[in-house]
Amino acid sequence: MQVVQKVVVKGAGFFEGTVEGVQHATGQIFVEEAFDASKPNYKGFRTVEYKCENSGVVKPVMHLEFPITAEVQMEISATKRGQQILVRAIKPVGLASPQPGQAARA
């Protein structure tokens, strides 16, 4: 199932290289998500890592100043071990405001 979500991307990374003779081209983004409001012991936001289809998904946004707001296309599939989410595309739509207090620490 393909979904597109507008999210705050806090950061991104990728790796291209050879490890033990195997070529790799991986990427990941770090997305801000709100905690489940139905759980009384958690409040606020967390950052969640999502794997990308490959490093080519991430490389076009690496020059941007984070955090950004982006439309992220994800593929969600069910496996024996649960749900797998893979990022297929990232379309930046603007800068995101940092959490209150972040600018004061910089």
N, C-alpha and C positions, 0 to 999 in steps of 0.2 A: 504494500500500500504506500503510495506517495503522498506526502503532506508538505505544505509550505507554511512556515511559521515566522512571524516577525519577532525577533529576539534581540537581546543585548549580548553581543559577543565581547567577552572580557579579554580574550587573547587567542592566539593561534600558534601552531608550530608544525614543522614537517621534518622528515628525514629522508634523504636520498643517499644511498650508498650500498656497499656490499658487506654483509656480515657472514662469515664462515662460507664464503663462496656463493651466497644467495643474494641476488639484487633485491633491494627494498626501495619503495617510494611511498611512504606513509604520511598521513597528516591527521591533525586533530584540532578541534576548536573547543574553547572553554566558554560555556554559556551560563548566564545568570538565570537561576530559576528560584521561584518563591517556594518556601517550605509549605507543606500541606497544612492548610489552616484548620483542618479538623483535629490535628494533633496538638494538644495543649502544651506540650513540652518543647515545641520548636516555634520560632518566630523569625521572620525576616527572609533573607536570601542565602543561597549557596551557589557555588560555581560547579558545574557538571561538565565533564569531558565527554565529547562525542567524537568518534572516529570518522574520518573522511574516506571517501572512495579511494583516493590516492593523493599524493602531494600536489598535483595540479589543481585540486579544489582550493587549497589554502594559499598557494603562492601568489595569486593575484591580489590578495588583501594584506600581504605582509608589509607593504609600504605604508599602510594606514596607521593613524594614531588611535590606539584603543583606549577606552571601550567604544564600540560602534554599534549602531542599530542596523540589523540586516534581515533580509528575507532569506531564510535557510530552507532549502529543499532537502527533505529527509525521506529515506525509504525505511519503512518499519516492516520487519518480517518476524514470524514466529519460528522458533527453533525448539528442539527438545528441552533445552535448558532455559527457555523463557523467550523474551523479546530481544531482538537485535535492531539497533538504530544505526543507520549509515548515512552520513551527510553526502549528498550528491552535488550540491551547488550552493554558493554563497553570493548574494547580491547586496552589497552595501547600500544603505539608504540614508545614512547620516551618522554624525557623532552622537554618542549617548552621554547623558549627564552622569558624572561619577556619583557614588553614594555620598550623602552628606558627611562632611568631615574629611574626605579624601584630599581635597585641594589644600586644606590646612596642614596636612602632614607632609606634603610635597616640598 
